[in-house]
Amino acid sequence: MAAAPWHLELHILDKSRDFPAAPYCHHFTEGDFSSYEDVINFGKNLDLLTIEIENVNLSALKALKKMGKEIFPDPEFLEMVKDKGKQNNFFRDLQIPTPSFSSFESLAELESSLMRSELELPFVWKSRFEGYDGKGVRLVSKMEDLESLPDSPCLAEELVEIEKELAIIISRNAEGRIAVYDPVEMIFESRANLLDILIYPAKTEEGVSLDMRQTAMKIVSKTDYRGILAIEFFLDKKGRLLANEMAPRPHNSGHHTIECCPCSQYEQLLRAMLSLPPGDCSRIQQGLMFNLLGHPAHSGPAVIRGVDLLHETPNAHLHWYGKKETRPFRKMGHVVIAGRDRNELLEKAEFLKKTIKVTT
């Protein structure tokens, strides 16, 4: 949608023509982005390639890079981000504070570490691969909690006493020109560990925001990064700012930029890919975003209820993703409420969150 005013010719690869992006692109290709052959066949005749999710076939992206294709982010950076163990080591190498962690190749290796008292309960278990939208993260407070975990590469992370969860989005083009959005505060849905409410801008001390900006700039500068990057942080109760994880793509923590900033995160990505000057990241108005999640008791054809009241609410904006099937806690869309008064935004959000339901 951000590309439409510039008439950029877009090609999209995804598994089915009834997926949300299909009606909005010039050329839709049915295929599996985890398949080497599908990714190669899709990308070999294109100029610029980017991703919407990390789980794209890396071997194919590397082969396309060797063909001279420009890929955002670089496949080597993506390879690091896909493995949370490598990602945490990357933070450590750059002297960026993170929760303390141990990396394991298997659940059995983690259990052995516990038995040798090298690891203490409680801790946060994280899958090193393919964890997103609340998947692949579990609290382990007793040995019995390990029984339901998969035997796969994982991390054991310090259980942080979190004061706030924060995020920042940065872009960098091939000439090294950088743009940074103001940080946001994130509140998560506890049952599914999914982003529930995002508040823009984050209410933090200036020093915390400055540290986030400097960390983001260090990461993109040290890696010669090209594209857009979201970085999530914990601010703990001791005042420590700890890097949590990165997403090298447009991100849930940047959806508010469509209504609240002169240049959205999506246009910013296009500018970085096309080596255009960075867009304006300043704040036009404050914003509050909440995800529209599938009702926990419903699976089947999706129906959104209560949307009339949303459209009656001034400066409230519906983004419905067009997914035909709902299931418990599936992301079906989001709502942005914008304005000047933070308390008013919170009141509107609480009302609309109770009113709008995604059922069958």
N, C-alpha and C positions, 0 to 999 in steps of 0.2 A: 504493500500500500504506500509506503514511503517512496518507492521508486516510480510510482505512477505519474506524478507531476513532471518527471524528467523523461518519461517514455523510455525507460531502460528496459531492454528485452530480457525477461527473466525466465529461467528454466528451473524447475523444481523436481527433485526425485523423492518419491515416497511410496508407501506400499499400496495405496489404493486411491482411485480417482474420486472417491467420496470423502477424502480427507480434507481438512479445512482450507489448505492453501490452494487447492486445485482451481477454484473459480477465479482466483486473483492473479494468476500468472499466465504468460503467453504460451508456454510449453510445459506440459506436465508429463513426467515419465513414471510409469509404474515400475517399481523395483525396490530392492532391499538395500538400504545404505550400509548394512554390515557385510554385504556380498562384494568380494573383490571384483568380479566380472561386471556386476551392475554399476558399481561406482566408476570403474574404468570406462565402460561404454557411455555412461552419462557425461563424464567430464572431458573426454578426449577432444571434443569439438568446441569446447567452451573456453573463454578467456580468463574469467575470474571465478573462483569457487569459494564458498563459505559454508558453515555448518549451522544447524539449529539445535543439535544435540551432540554430545561428545562421542557416542557409540557408532562412529563411522569407520569403515574399514581403513586402518592406518596404512597397510601395505599398498592399497590402491592410491591413497593420497600421496604417499611417497613416490610412487611410480609416476603419477600425474605431475608432480613437482619436477621430476627428472625430464619430463617431456617439455618443460618450460611453462607449465601452467602456474598462475599466481593463486596461492591458496591462503586463506585467512581463517584461523590462525595457521602459522607454520606447522606442518605435521609433527615436527620434533617437539614443539611446545605442547601440542595436543597430546602426544604420547606421554609426556610427563604429567599433565593434568589428569589424564585418565586413571593413573595409578596414584591413589592417595598417599601411599608410602613414599613414592618419588616426589610427590608434591610437597609433603611435609619436610623431606630432606632438602628440597629446593629452598623452602623458607629458611631452614636452618643454615644453609650455605650462605644465604644473603643476610644472615643475622637479623631475621625478622622474627620476633617472638611468636611462639605458638604454644598451645597446650602441650605438656610433656607427653611423649608417645613412645610406643614400641611397635615395630613392624614384624609381622609373622607371615610365613608362606602357607600355613595351614592352621586349622583350629587345634589340631593335635599339638602343634608346636606352641601355641598359646597356652594350652592346658599344662604342658610340661613346664613352662615358665612359671605358671601359678603354683604348681606342685613344688618347685624349687624356691618358692618365695621371692622370685625375681620381680614378680608382678603382684600388686595388691588390689583387693576388692575395696570399694566399687570402682568401676571404670566404664568408659563408653566404648563399646565395640563398633567398629566401622568396617564395612566391606571395602577393600582397596579398589575394587572395580565395579562400575555400573550402578553405583548408588546415586539416586537423585529423587527429588520430590518426597523426601521422608523415608525412602527405601534404603536399606543397608546401614541403618543406625539403630543400635539397641543399648539400653542401660543394662549392665551386668552387675548385680549387687550380691549374688550368691552363686555357688558352683552350679546349681541346678539350672540357672539361666542359660548356661552354655548348651544345654541339650537341644534347644530349638534352633541353634545357629548352624549355618552351612559350613562344611569343611572346605574353606577356600581362603585365599590370601586376605589378610585383615590387619587392622590396627587396633591396639588398645590405647585409648587416650585418657589423659587425666580428666576426671569429672570436675568441670569448672563451675564455680558458683557465679552464675551469670547475672550481671546487673542489666545489661542490654545486649541485643544482637543488632549489629550494624552492617551496612554495606556501602560500597562506593563503586562507581563505574568510570572507567577511563578509556580514552581512545588514543591511538597513535597511528600516523600514516607513514608511508615509506620515507618521507623526508624528515621524520622524527618530530613532527608537530603534534602536540599533545593537547587534549581537552579533557577536563575532569568535571563531573557533576557533583553537586553537594551531596554529602552522605545522607542515607536514609536509616530509619529505625524499623526493625522488623519484629512482629509478634507472631508466634507460631501456634497453630492448632495442635494441642497437646496429644490428641488421640492418634493422629496420622503424621505428626511432626512435619506438617506442611505450613508454608507461609499463609497466615490468616489475614493480618493487617499490616500494611506498610505506611509509615508516616514520613512525610517529606516537608521540610528538612528534618533531620534528626535533631533532637534536643540534647546537645552535648556541649561540654566545655570546648572552647576554641582550640585548646591544645590537643584534644582527642581528634577533632576534625583535621587539624594540621598533620598529625601523625599518620592518619589514614591517607591523606593526599601524598605525603612524602613516601609512604610505603608503596602506593600504587605507581608513583613515578619511578621509584627505584626498580620495580619489577619490569616495567615496560622498557626502561632505558637499558638495563643490564642485559636483556634478552633480545634487543632490537625488534621488539614486538610490533606487529602490524595488525590492526583490527580493533575490536572493542573487547574489554575485559571487565568482568564483575568480580570483586573481591569481598568476601564476607568475613566479618570479625566478631569476636566476643569482647565485650568490656566487662571484666569481672568485678566482684564487689571490693577488691583491693585496688581498683583503678587501673589494672593492667589491660592493655589493648593487645589482643592475641589474634593473629591471622587464623581463620578457620579453613576456608577453601576458596578456590577460584572457578569461574566459568568463563571460557574464552569465546563468548557469543552474547547476543542480546539476552537479557535475563529478567526474571520475574521482579527483581529489585529495581528495574528501570522502566516499568510500564507507565509510571506516572509522568514520564518525560514527554509523552505525547501531548498532554493537556497543560503541563506545568512549565515547560521550557520552550524557548524558540526553536530548538533543534532536538528532535526525539532521538533516542538511542538507535533507532533503526536508520534514520537519515545519517546519523553520525557514523555508523558502520559503512554505509555506502560511500560517504565522503572519504573515509580512511582507505577503502578498497580502490577508489578512483583517484587517489592522491590529490584530492581537493582540500582546500583549507578547512580546518575544523569548524564545526558549527557552534553557535552561541549556546553555552550550557547554563546561562544565568537563570534565575528563578523569576518567572512571570507571576506565579501565585503558589500558595501552599497546596499540598495535595494529600489525600488519604486514599489508599487503594486497598480493596479486599478481594480475595479470590472467591469465585463462585464454584463451590465444591459440590460434587454429587452427594445427595442425601445418603447418610449411612445405612438406611434401610431399603434403598431402592436400586435396582439394576434393570436396564431395559431401555426402550426408546426415550430420549430425553425430552422433558417438558420444563420450561422455565415459568415459574408462577410468581406473581406479585410485581411483574415488570412495569405495570402501568404507574404504580406509585413512584418508581424510580424515574420515569420520564416526566413526572410532575415535579420532581425535586430539582431546583435550580442548580446548574453547574455540576450535575451528576451525569456520568458518561458510561454507557454500557459497552463492553467489548465481549461479544458472544462468539465463541470459537467455532460454532457450527458442527460440533461433534454429535453424531446421531445417537450414540449410545452413552447412557450414564451408568456409573457404578459408584460404590461408596468411596467418597473423598477424591473422585477423579476431578481434575481441573477442567471445568467446562467454560470458563470465562473469567472476567474480572470487571470490577466497577471502580472508577476513579471519581472521587468527589473533590472538587477544587474550590478555592476561595481564599479569603484573607484571615479568617479567624479559626485558629486551631481547635478550640473547644466546640465551635459550631460544626466543624467537619466531623469531629468525633461523635457528636449527637446524631447527625444525619446518618453516619455509618452504622451506629448501633441500631437505629430504627430500620434501615434498609436491610441490614444483615438478618434481622428477625423476620422481615417481610418477604424477601426474595428466597425462593427455594427451587432447587433443581431436583425434580422427581421424575416419575414415569406416568 
